[in-house]
């Protein structure tokens, strides 16, 4: 039995997030303002079948496919939001599931570090693939379960505030997001991310 861990539509990829996917993914790279769908399931190996269904049913293309033993993650996108929605419906039909059977996102941790020290900024920058955090900026770190929902949180935060996307990891046991910026902008971004996740329905994991 396949478990639907994450199922979430991003109606318009924000420029930094689209660029981050383009820098880190191996598939067909998205352009800002495209619609995107993140699907995460368990067991992970079943994501291969999910990808096949989506591509045969619509014109969407994948940027991300992660196949782990426990969990699998797929990102698909298209300029036509309707195609992305239809791909999602085809995926759900093939799994015999409904959208409201997805897991409800949980906030595992949410923390803000203000006026980050230069040495910590250097450590973070060495391990990130996004924008650099500068000494003195504020850093926001979010962890979600399931992991895939952190992508939605990142995109919504970027809509709400003038911030920098430092790192996103939307797969594995927990999703992790790092954002940087001024204190006030990070406060706005973190609140937007948390609010967006709180509005997603689903079943308790």
KAJO-V360267 format. One record per residue. N is the residue number from 1. NEAR is the number of other ideal C-beta (glycine too) atoms within 12 Angstrom. Layout:
n | near
N | NEAR
N | NEAR
//
This chain:
n | near
1 | 11
2 | 28
3 | 27
4 | 37
5 | 45
6 | 49
7 | 44
8 | 43
9 | 38
10 | 42
11 | 22
12 | 23
13 | 39
14 | 36
15 | 21
16 | 32
17 | 46
18 | 32
19 | 25
20 | 37
21 | 38
22 | 25
23 | 21
24 | 26
25 | 30
26 | 14
27 | 23
28 | 23
29 | 23
30 | 38
31 | 22
32 | 24
33 | 21
34 | 34
35 | 34
36 | 47
37 | 47
38 | 53
39 | 55
40 | 49
41 | 42
42 | 32
43 | 20
44 | 28
45 | 19
46 | 32
47 | 40
48 | 21
49 | 24
50 | 44
51 | 35
52 | 19
53 | 29
54 | 37
55 | 25
56 | 16
57 | 24
58 | 27
59 | 23
60 | 39
61 | 31
62 | 37
63 | 36
64 | 38
65 | 33
66 | 36
67 | 23
68 | 21
69 | 14
70 | 23
71 | 33
72 | 39
73 | 43
74 | 46
75 | 52
76 | 46
77 | 44
78 | 34
79 | 19
80 | 19
81 | 25
82 | 18
83 | 26
84 | 38
85 | 27
86 | 25
87 | 39
88 | 40
89 | 25
90 | 28
91 | 43
92 | 27
93 | 17
94 | 25
95 | 29
96 | 12
97 | 27
98 | 17
99 | 25
100 | 14
101 | 23
102 | 36
103 | 33
104 | 26
105 | 42
106 | 29
107 | 27
108 | 24
109 | 19
110 | 29
111 | 20
112 | 30
113 | 25
114 | 20
115 | 19
116 | 31
117 | 17
118 | 15
119 | 12
120 | 23
121 | 27
122 | 16
123 | 18
124 | 31
125 | 25
126 | 14
127 | 17
128 | 28
129 | 22
130 | 30
131 | 28
132 | 24
133 | 37
134 | 22
135 | 20
136 | 18
137 | 33
138 | 32
139 | 40
140 | 43
141 | 36
142 | 44
143 | 30
144 | 43
145 | 29
146 | 44
147 | 43
148 | 48
149 | 47
150 | 48
151 | 52
152 | 45
153 | 50
154 | 50
155 | 45
156 | 38
157 | 41
158 | 39
159 | 28
160 | 26
161 | 29
162 | 21
163 | 40
164 | 37
165 | 42
166 | 41
167 | 33
168 | 46
169 | 30
170 | 47
171 | 37
172 | 28
173 | 25
174 | 29
175 | 41
176 | 33
177 | 49
178 | 45
179 | 51
180 | 41
181 | 34
182 | 25
183 | 22
184 | 18
185 | 25
186 | 37
187 | 23
188 | 26
189 | 42
190 | 38
191 | 25
192 | 30
193 | 43
194 | 32
195 | 21
196 | 32
197 | 38
198 | 21
199 | 17
200 | 30
201 | 17
202 | 29
203 | 20
204 | 12
205 | 23
//
